[in-house]
């Protein structure tokens, strides 16, 4: 298993993974915009070279969300 820091260039991967789990998934454009915001970070986990999951975090002031 590998972990890669997600950037806006990975938005299409995040959108595809999100679409496999939600009936109204976020688009690649939405993920790219989110990842460009201050305080937002993400990571993609892969197995055998294929992405299998991700996590996004956002910190603002004295709060954070996953």
PyMOL Python script that loads the backbone (N, CA, C, O; Angstrom):
from pymol import cmd

cmd.read_pdbstr("""\
ATOM      1  N   UNK A   1       0.844  -1.164   0.000  1.00  0.00           N
ATOM      2  CA  UNK A   1       0.000   0.000   0.000  1.00  0.00           C
ATOM      3  C   UNK A   1       0.893   1.232   0.000  1.00  0.00           C
ATOM      4  O   UNK A   1       1.880   1.293   0.734  1.00  0.00           O
ATOM      5  N   UNK A   2       0.546   2.203  -0.819  1.00  0.00           N
ATOM      6  CA  UNK A   2       1.294   3.448  -0.877  1.00  0.00           C
ATOM      7  C   UNK A   2       0.363   4.624  -0.598  1.00  0.00           C
ATOM      8  O   UNK A   2      -0.846   4.542  -0.811  1.00  0.00           O
ATOM      9  N   UNK A   3       0.941   5.703  -0.124  1.00  0.00           N
ATOM     10  CA  UNK A   3       0.200   6.917   0.187  1.00  0.00           C
ATOM     11  C   UNK A   3       0.836   8.058  -0.595  1.00  0.00           C
ATOM     12  O   UNK A   3       2.045   8.274  -0.516  1.00  0.00           O
ATOM     13  N   UNK A   4       0.019   8.786  -1.348  1.00  0.00           N
ATOM     14  CA  UNK A   4       0.482   9.892  -2.176  1.00  0.00           C
ATOM     15  C   UNK A   4      -0.273  11.149  -1.777  1.00  0.00           C
ATOM     16  O   UNK A   4      -1.496  11.125  -1.634  1.00  0.00           O
ATOM     17  N   UNK A   5       0.449  12.242  -1.597  1.00  0.00           N
ATOM     18  CA  UNK A   5      -0.238  13.492  -1.294  1.00  0.00           C
ATOM     19  C   UNK A   5      -1.020  13.937  -2.523  1.00  0.00           C
ATOM     20  O   UNK A   5      -0.482  13.996  -3.629  1.00  0.00           O
ATOM     21  N   UNK A   6      -2.283  14.244  -2.318  1.00  0.00           N
ATOM     22  CA  UNK A   6      -3.154  14.659  -3.419  1.00  0.00           C
ATOM     23  C   UNK A   6      -2.965  16.139  -3.706  1.00  0.00           C
ATOM     24  O   UNK A   6      -2.796  16.954  -2.799  1.00  0.00           O
ATOM     25  N   UNK A   7      -2.998  16.456  -4.971  1.00  0.00           N
ATOM     26  CA  UNK A   7      -2.917  17.828  -5.448  1.00  0.00           C
ATOM     27  C   UNK A   7      -4.021  17.985  -6.485  1.00  0.00           C
ATOM     28  O   UNK A   7      -4.677  17.007  -6.843  1.00  0.00           O
ATOM     29  N   UNK A   8      -4.231  19.196  -6.966  1.00  0.00           N
ATOM     30  CA  UNK A   8      -5.274  19.445  -7.954  1.00  0.00           C
ATOM     31  C   UNK A   8      -5.101  18.569  -9.195  1.00  0.00           C
ATOM     32  O   UNK A   8      -6.086  18.252  -9.862  1.00  0.00           O
ATOM     33  N   UNK A   9      -3.880  18.178  -9.512  1.00  0.00           N
ATOM     34  CA  UNK A   9      -3.666  17.312 -10.690  1.00  0.00           C
ATOM     35  C   UNK A   9      -4.235  15.913 -10.474  1.00  0.00           C
ATOM     36  O   UNK A   9      -4.382  15.156 -11.433  1.00  0.00           O
ATOM     37  N   UNK A  10      -4.554  15.561  -9.243  1.00  0.00           N
ATOM     38  CA  UNK A  10      -5.131  14.255  -8.929  1.00  0.00           C
ATOM     39  C   UNK A  10      -6.658  14.304  -8.845  1.00  0.00           C
ATOM     40  O   UNK A  10      -7.284  13.310  -8.480  1.00  0.00           O
ATOM     41  N   UNK A  11      -7.255  15.430  -9.174  1.00  0.00           N
ATOM     42  CA  UNK A  11      -8.698  15.614  -9.002  1.00  0.00           C
ATOM     43  C   UNK A  11      -9.515  14.557  -9.731  1.00  0.00           C
ATOM     44  O   UNK A  11     -10.547  14.122  -9.218  1.00  0.00           O
ATOM     45  N   UNK A  12      -9.083  14.135 -10.904  1.00  0.00           N
ATOM     46  CA  UNK A  12      -9.846  13.123 -11.652  1.00  0.00           C
ATOM     47  C   UNK A  12      -9.848  11.781 -10.925  1.00  0.00           C
ATOM     48  O   UNK A  12     -10.830  11.042 -10.999  1.00  0.00           O
ATOM     49  N   UNK A  13      -8.775  11.461 -10.232  1.00  0.00           N
ATOM     50  CA  UNK A  13      -8.706  10.225  -9.449  1.00  0.00           C
ATOM     51  C   UNK A  13      -9.672  10.308  -8.270  1.00  0.00           C
ATOM     52  O   UNK A  13     -10.423   9.369  -8.006  1.00  0.00           O
ATOM     53  N   UNK A  14      -9.646  11.434  -7.568  1.00  0.00           N
ATOM     54  CA  UNK A  14     -10.546  11.620  -6.432  1.00  0.00           C
ATOM     55  C   UNK A  14     -12.001  11.565  -6.881  1.00  0.00           C
ATOM     56  O   UNK A  14     -12.834  10.956  -6.208  1.00  0.00           O
ATOM     57  N   UNK A  15     -12.311  12.189  -8.001  1.00  0.00           N
ATOM     58  CA  UNK A  15     -13.683  12.181  -8.513  1.00  0.00           C
ATOM     59  C   UNK A  15     -14.128  10.761  -8.867  1.00  0.00           C
ATOM     60  O   UNK A  15     -15.268  10.384  -8.594  1.00  0.00           O
ATOM     61  N   UNK A  16     -13.251   9.984  -9.464  1.00  0.00           N
ATOM     62  CA  UNK A  16     -13.608   8.605  -9.820  1.00  0.00           C
ATOM     63  C   UNK A  16     -13.841   7.755  -8.574  1.00  0.00           C
ATOM     64  O   UNK A  16     -14.795   6.979  -8.521  1.00  0.00           O
ATOM     65  N   UNK A  17     -12.984   7.897  -7.583  1.00  0.00           N
ATOM     66  CA  UNK A  17     -13.171   7.153  -6.341  1.00  0.00           C
ATOM     67  C   UNK A  17     -14.462   7.583  -5.641  1.00  0.00           C
ATOM     68  O   UNK A  17     -15.210   6.740  -5.146  1.00  0.00           O
ATOM     69  N   UNK A  18     -14.720   8.868  -5.598  1.00  0.00           N
ATOM     70  CA  UNK A  18     -15.929   9.398  -4.963  1.00  0.00           C
ATOM     71  C   UNK A  18     -17.177   8.876  -5.683  1.00  0.00           C
ATOM     72  O   UNK A  18     -18.165   8.525  -5.038  1.00  0.00           O
ATOM     73  N   UNK A  19     -17.132   8.826  -7.009  1.00  0.00           N
ATOM     74  CA  UNK A  19     -18.272   8.354  -7.799  1.00  0.00           C
ATOM     75  C   UNK A  19     -18.590   6.885  -7.538  1.00  0.00           C
ATOM     76  O   UNK A  19     -19.726   6.451  -7.726  1.00  0.00           O
ATOM     77  N   UNK A  20     -17.595   6.125  -7.107  1.00  0.00           N
ATOM     78  CA  UNK A  20     -17.846   4.703  -6.841  1.00  0.00           C
ATOM     79  C   UNK A  20     -18.578   4.494  -5.515  1.00  0.00           C
ATOM     80  O   UNK A  20     -18.999   3.377  -5.213  1.00  0.00           O
ATOM     81  N   UNK A  21     -18.734   5.544  -4.729  1.00  0.00           N
ATOM     82  CA  UNK A  21     -19.356   5.409  -3.413  1.00  0.00           C
ATOM     83  C   UNK A  21     -20.597   6.277  -3.192  1.00  0.00           C
ATOM     84  O   UNK A  21     -21.372   6.013  -2.273  1.00  0.00           O
ATOM     85  N   UNK A  22     -20.793   7.292  -4.007  1.00  0.00           N
ATOM     86  CA  UNK A  22     -21.886   8.217  -3.776  1.00  0.00           C
ATOM     87  C   UNK A  22     -22.745   8.391  -5.026  1.00  0.00           C
ATOM     88  O   UNK A  22     -22.210   8.445  -6.134  1.00  0.00           O
ATOM     89  N   UNK A  23     -24.063   8.479  -4.869  1.00  0.00           N
ATOM     90  CA  UNK A  23     -24.939   8.633  -6.035  1.00  0.00           C
ATOM     91  C   UNK A  23     -24.829  10.010  -6.698  1.00  0.00           C
ATOM     92  O   UNK A  23     -25.112  10.146  -7.889  1.00  0.00           O
ATOM     93  N   UNK A  24     -24.422  11.025  -5.941  1.00  0.00           N
ATOM     94  CA  UNK A  24     -24.232  12.371  -6.492  1.00  0.00           C
ATOM     95  C   UNK A  24     -22.812  12.825  -6.166  1.00  0.00           C
ATOM     96  O   UNK A  24     -22.611  13.648  -5.273  1.00  0.00           O
ATOM     97  N   UNK A  25     -21.836  12.295  -6.883  1.00  0.00           N
ATOM     98  CA  UNK A  25     -20.428  12.561  -6.550  1.00  0.00           C
ATOM     99  C   UNK A  25     -19.986  13.966  -6.926  1.00  0.00           C
ATOM    100  O   UNK A  25     -20.587  14.634  -7.767  1.00  0.00           O
ATOM    101  N   UNK A  26     -18.908  14.389  -6.268  1.00  0.00           N
ATOM    102  CA  UNK A  26     -18.272  15.645  -6.611  1.00  0.00           C
ATOM    103  C   UNK A  26     -17.509  15.461  -7.919  1.00  0.00           C
ATOM    104  O   UNK A  26     -17.030  14.368  -8.220  1.00  0.00           O
ATOM    105  N   UNK A  27     -17.403  16.523  -8.677  1.00  0.00           N
ATOM    106  CA  UNK A  27     -16.682  16.484  -9.950  1.00  0.00           C
ATOM    107  C   UNK A  27     -15.192  16.719  -9.739  1.00  0.00           C
ATOM    108  O   UNK A  27     -14.760  17.152  -8.671  1.00  0.00           O
ATOM    109  N   UNK A  28     -14.424  16.429 -10.767  1.00  0.00           N
ATOM    110  CA  UNK A  28     -12.986  16.705 -10.730  1.00  0.00           C
ATOM    111  C   UNK A  28     -12.737  18.201 -10.547  1.00  0.00           C
ATOM    112  O   UNK A  28     -11.793  18.589  -9.859  1.00  0.00           O
ATOM    113  N   UNK A  29     -13.560  19.029 -11.145  1.00  0.00           N
ATOM    114  CA  UNK A  29     -13.426  20.484 -10.995  1.00  0.00           C
ATOM    115  C   UNK A  29     -13.637  20.887  -9.534  1.00  0.00           C
ATOM    116  O   UNK A  29     -12.919  21.739  -9.010  1.00  0.00           O
ATOM    117  N   UNK A  30     -14.618  20.276  -8.885  1.00  0.00           N
ATOM    118  CA  UNK A  30     -14.866  20.587  -7.474  1.00  0.00           C
ATOM    119  C   UNK A  30     -13.700  20.139  -6.587  1.00  0.00           C
ATOM    120  O   UNK A  30     -13.292  20.868  -5.683  1.00  0.00           O
ATOM    121  N   UNK A  31     -13.167  18.949  -6.843  1.00  0.00           N
ATOM    122  CA  UNK A  31     -12.022  18.488  -6.066  1.00  0.00           C
ATOM    123  C   UNK A  31     -10.802  19.374  -6.291  1.00  0.00           C
ATOM    124  O   UNK A  31     -10.084  19.695  -5.344  1.00  0.00           O
ATOM    125  N   UNK A  32     -10.565  19.767  -7.530  1.00  0.00           N
ATOM    126  CA  UNK A  32      -9.417  20.632  -7.825  1.00  0.00           C
ATOM    127  C   UNK A  32      -9.545  21.957  -7.093  1.00  0.00           C
ATOM    128  O   UNK A  32      -8.573  22.448  -6.518  1.00  0.00           O
ATOM    129  N   UNK A  33     -10.730  22.534  -7.110  1.00  0.00           N
ATOM    130  CA  UNK A  33     -10.950  23.795  -6.411  1.00  0.00           C
ATOM    131  C   UNK A  33     -10.752  23.655  -4.911  1.00  0.00           C
ATOM    132  O   UNK A  33     -10.167  24.527  -4.269  1.00  0.00           O
ATOM    133  N   UNK A  34     -11.238  22.562  -4.361  1.00  0.00           N
ATOM    134  CA  UNK A  34     -11.088  22.327  -2.928  1.00  0.00           C
ATOM    135  C   UNK A  34      -9.615  22.197  -2.547  1.00  0.00           C
ATOM    136  O   UNK A  34      -9.170  22.775  -1.555  1.00  0.00           O
ATOM    137  N   UNK A  35      -8.872  21.443  -3.333  1.00  0.00           N
ATOM    138  CA  UNK A  35      -7.455  21.215  -3.021  1.00  0.00           C
ATOM    139  C   UNK A  35      -6.594  22.465  -3.184  1.00  0.00           C
ATOM    140  O   UNK A  35      -5.471  22.514  -2.683  1.00  0.00           O
ATOM    141  N   UNK A  36      -7.112  23.463  -3.875  1.00  0.00           N
ATOM    142  CA  UNK A  36      -6.373  24.721  -4.029  1.00  0.00           C
ATOM    143  C   UNK A  36      -6.631  25.687  -2.883  1.00  0.00           C
ATOM    144  O   UNK A  36      -5.966  26.717  -2.781  1.00  0.00           O
ATOM    145  N   UNK A  37      -7.579  25.370  -2.030  1.00  0.00           N
ATOM    146  CA  UNK A  37      -7.914  26.270  -0.920  1.00  0.00           C
ATOM    147  C   UNK A  37      -6.876  26.165   0.196  1.00  0.00           C
ATOM    148  O   UNK A  37      -6.322  25.092   0.432  1.00  0.00           O
ATOM    149  N   UNK A  38      -6.617  27.266   0.874  1.00  0.00           N
ATOM    150  CA  UNK A  38      -5.705  27.213   2.020  1.00  0.00           C
ATOM    151  C   UNK A  38      -6.273  26.311   3.116  1.00  0.00           C
ATOM    152  O   UNK A  38      -7.480  26.296   3.360  1.00  0.00           O
ATOM    153  N   UNK A  39      -5.407  25.579   3.757  1.00  0.00           N
ATOM    154  CA  UNK A  39      -5.820  24.727   4.861  1.00  0.00           C
ATOM    155  C   UNK A  39      -6.377  23.383   4.462  1.00  0.00           C
ATOM    156  O   UNK A  39      -6.805  22.615   5.323  1.00  0.00           O
ATOM    157  N   UNK A  40      -6.382  23.075   3.163  1.00  0.00           N
ATOM    158  CA  UNK A  40      -6.913  21.790   2.681  1.00  0.00           C
ATOM    159  C   UNK A  40      -5.757  20.920   2.231  1.00  0.00           C
ATOM    160  O   UNK A  40      -4.841  21.383   1.550  1.00  0.00           O
ATOM    161  N   UNK A  41      -5.808  19.654   2.618  1.00  0.00           N
ATOM    162  CA  UNK A  41      -4.804  18.679   2.195  1.00  0.00           C
ATOM    163  C   UNK A  41      -5.501  17.351   1.948  1.00  0.00           C
ATOM    164  O   UNK A  41      -6.571  17.087   2.497  1.00  0.00           O
ATOM    165  N   UNK A  42      -4.897  16.531   1.132  1.00  0.00           N
ATOM    166  CA  UNK A  42      -5.476  15.225   0.847  1.00  0.00           C
ATOM    167  C   UNK A  42      -4.404  14.211   0.538  1.00  0.00           C
ATOM    168  O   UNK A  42      -3.281  14.556   0.169  1.00  0.00           O
ATOM    169  N   UNK A  43      -4.768  12.946   0.695  1.00  0.00           N
ATOM    170  CA  UNK A  43      -3.876  11.842   0.387  1.00  0.00           C
ATOM    171  C   UNK A  43      -4.669  10.743  -0.293  1.00  0.00           C
ATOM    172  O   UNK A  43      -5.839  10.518   0.014  1.00  0.00           O
ATOM    173  N   UNK A  44      -4.015  10.064  -1.219  1.00  0.00           N
ATOM    174  CA  UNK A  44      -4.610   8.937  -1.947  1.00  0.00           C
ATOM    175  C   UNK A  44      -3.849   7.688  -1.560  1.00  0.00           C
ATOM    176  O   UNK A  44      -2.618   7.680  -1.545  1.00  0.00           O
ATOM    177  N   UNK A  45      -4.583   6.629  -1.247  1.00  0.00           N
ATOM    178  CA  UNK A  45      -3.931   5.357  -0.969  1.00  0.00           C
ATOM    179  C   UNK A  45      -4.108   4.445  -2.177  1.00  0.00           C
ATOM    180  O   UNK A  45      -5.175   4.401  -2.789  1.00  0.00           O
ATOM    181  N   UNK A  46      -3.050   3.723  -2.507  1.00  0.00           N
ATOM    182  CA  UNK A  46      -3.058   2.821  -3.662  1.00  0.00           C
ATOM    183  C   UNK A  46      -2.560   1.452  -3.251  1.00  0.00           C
ATOM    184  O   UNK A  46      -1.726   1.308  -2.356  1.00  0.00           O
ATOM    185  N   UNK A  47      -3.094   0.454  -3.928  1.00  0.00           N
ATOM    186  CA  UNK A  47      -2.619  -0.910  -3.750  1.00  0.00           C
ATOM    187  C   UNK A  47      -2.262  -1.450  -5.129  1.00  0.00           C
ATOM    188  O   UNK A  47      -3.058  -1.361  -6.063  1.00  0.00           O
ATOM    189  N   UNK A  48      -1.080  -2.000  -5.249  1.00  0.00           N
ATOM    190  CA  UNK A  48      -0.591  -2.527  -6.531  1.00  0.00           C
ATOM    191  C   UNK A  48      -0.708  -1.490  -7.641  1.00  0.00           C
ATOM    192  O   UNK A  48      -1.004  -1.829  -8.786  1.00  0.00           O
ATOM    193  N   UNK A  49      -0.474  -0.230  -7.298  1.00  0.00           N
ATOM    194  CA  UNK A  49      -0.479   0.848  -8.285  1.00  0.00           C
ATOM    195  C   UNK A  49      -1.845   1.419  -8.618  1.00  0.00           C
ATOM    196  O   UNK A  49      -1.934   2.379  -9.384  1.00  0.00           O
ATOM    197  N   UNK A  50      -2.926   0.851  -8.058  1.00  0.00           N
ATOM    198  CA  UNK A  50      -4.278   1.341  -8.354  1.00  0.00           C
ATOM    199  C   UNK A  50      -4.828   2.101  -7.148  1.00  0.00           C
ATOM    200  O   UNK A  50      -4.764   1.606  -6.023  1.00  0.00           O
ATOM    201  N   UNK A  51      -5.368   3.299  -7.377  1.00  0.00           N
ATOM    202  CA  UNK A  51      -5.939   4.053  -6.261  1.00  0.00           C
ATOM    203  C   UNK A  51      -7.164   3.324  -5.699  1.00  0.00           C
ATOM    204  O   UNK A  51      -8.020   2.850  -6.446  1.00  0.00           O
ATOM    205  N   UNK A  52      -7.226   3.247  -4.361  1.00  0.00           N
ATOM    206  CA  UNK A  52      -8.335   2.541  -3.719  1.00  0.00           C
ATOM    207  C   UNK A  52      -9.076   3.390  -2.690  1.00  0.00           C
ATOM    208  O   UNK A  52     -10.149   2.999  -2.231  1.00  0.00           O
ATOM    209  N   UNK A  53      -8.525   4.541  -2.323  1.00  0.00           N
ATOM    210  CA  UNK A  53      -9.199   5.386  -1.348  1.00  0.00           C
ATOM    211  C   UNK A  53      -8.494   6.714  -1.182  1.00  0.00           C
ATOM    212  O   UNK A  53      -7.391   6.917  -1.689  1.00  0.00           O
ATOM    213  N   UNK A  54      -9.140   7.615  -0.466  1.00  0.00           N
ATOM    214  CA  UNK A  54      -8.530   8.917  -0.211  1.00  0.00           C
ATOM    215  C   UNK A  54      -9.083   9.505   1.071  1.00  0.00           C
ATOM    216  O   UNK A  54     -10.111   9.065   1.586  1.00  0.00           O
ATOM    217  N   UNK A  55      -8.386  10.503   1.571  1.00  0.00           N
ATOM    218  CA  UNK A  55      -8.843  11.289   2.706  1.00  0.00           C
ATOM    219  C   UNK A  55      -8.517  12.749   2.426  1.00  0.00           C
ATOM    220  O   UNK A  55      -7.456  13.078   1.896  1.00  0.00           O
ATOM    221  N   UNK A  56      -9.445  13.607   2.791  1.00  0.00           N
ATOM    222  CA  UNK A  56      -9.243  15.047   2.681  1.00  0.00           C
ATOM    223  C   UNK A  56      -9.412  15.648   4.069  1.00  0.00           C
ATOM    224  O   UNK A  56     -10.269  15.211   4.838  1.00  0.00           O
ATOM    225  N   UNK A  57      -8.620  16.623   4.383  1.00  0.00           N
ATOM    226  CA  UNK A  57      -8.734  17.351   5.649  1.00  0.00           C
ATOM    227  C   UNK A  57      -8.745  18.842   5.363  1.00  0.00           C
ATOM    228  O   UNK A  57      -8.125  19.332   4.419  1.00  0.00           O
ATOM    229  N   UNK A  58      -9.484  19.545   6.226  1.00  0.00           N
ATOM    230  CA  UNK A  58      -9.533  21.005   6.084  1.00  0.00           C
ATOM    231  C   UNK A  58      -9.429  21.601   7.474  1.00  0.00           C
ATOM    232  O   UNK A  58     -10.180  21.243   8.380  1.00  0.00           O
ATOM    233  N   UNK A  59      -8.488  22.514   7.625  1.00  0.00           N
ATOM    234  CA  UNK A  59      -8.296  23.209   8.900  1.00  0.00           C
ATOM    235  C   UNK A  59      -8.626  24.685   8.697  1.00  0.00           C
ATOM    236  O   UNK A  59      -8.196  25.309   7.727  1.00  0.00           O
ATOM    237  N   UNK A  60      -9.394  25.222   9.630  1.00  0.00           N
ATOM    238  CA  UNK A  60      -9.750  26.636   9.593  1.00  0.00           C
ATOM    239  C   UNK A  60      -9.860  27.127  11.030  1.00  0.00           C
ATOM    240  O   UNK A  60     -10.588  26.562  11.847  1.00  0.00           O
ATOM    241  N   UNK A  61      -9.128  28.181  11.312  1.00  0.00           N
ATOM    242  CA  UNK A  61      -9.092  28.758  12.667  1.00  0.00           C
ATOM    243  C   UNK A  61      -8.696  27.670  13.659  1.00  0.00           C
ATOM    244  O   UNK A  61      -7.616  27.091  13.546  1.00  0.00           O
ATOM    245  N   UNK A  62      -9.557  27.390  14.623  1.00  0.00           N
ATOM    246  CA  UNK A  62      -9.231  26.385  15.625  1.00  0.00           C
ATOM    247  C   UNK A  62     -10.025  25.091  15.432  1.00  0.00           C
ATOM    248  O   UNK A  62     -10.201  24.319  16.375  1.00  0.00           O
ATOM    249  N   UNK A  63     -10.504  24.857  14.198  1.00  0.00           N
ATOM    250  CA  UNK A  63     -11.261  23.656  13.886  1.00  0.00           C
ATOM    251  C   UNK A  63     -10.635  22.926  12.720  1.00  0.00           C
ATOM    252  O   UNK A  63      -9.891  23.507  11.929  1.00  0.00           O
ATOM    253  N   UNK A  64     -10.942  21.645  12.621  1.00  0.00           N
ATOM    254  CA  UNK A  64     -10.513  20.835  11.474  1.00  0.00           C
ATOM    255  C   UNK A  64     -11.598  19.813  11.182  1.00  0.00           C
ATOM    256  O   UNK A  64     -12.341  19.401  12.073  1.00  0.00           O
ATOM    257  N   UNK A  65     -11.675  19.412   9.921  1.00  0.00           N
ATOM    258  CA  UNK A  65     -12.632  18.371   9.548  1.00  0.00           C
ATOM    259  C   UNK A  65     -12.002  17.400   8.577  1.00  0.00           C
ATOM    260  O   UNK A  65     -11.112  17.750   7.802  1.00  0.00           O
ATOM    261  N   UNK A  66     -12.485  16.175   8.638  1.00  0.00           N
ATOM    262  CA  UNK A  66     -12.027  15.127   7.722  1.00  0.00           C
ATOM    263  C   UNK A  66     -13.169  14.821   6.789  1.00  0.00           C
ATOM    264  O   UNK A  66     -13.039  13.965   5.914  1.00  0.00           O
TER     265      UNK A  66
END
""", "prot")
cmd.dss("prot")
cmd.show_as("cartoon", "prot")
cmd.util.cbc("prot")
cmd.orient("prot")
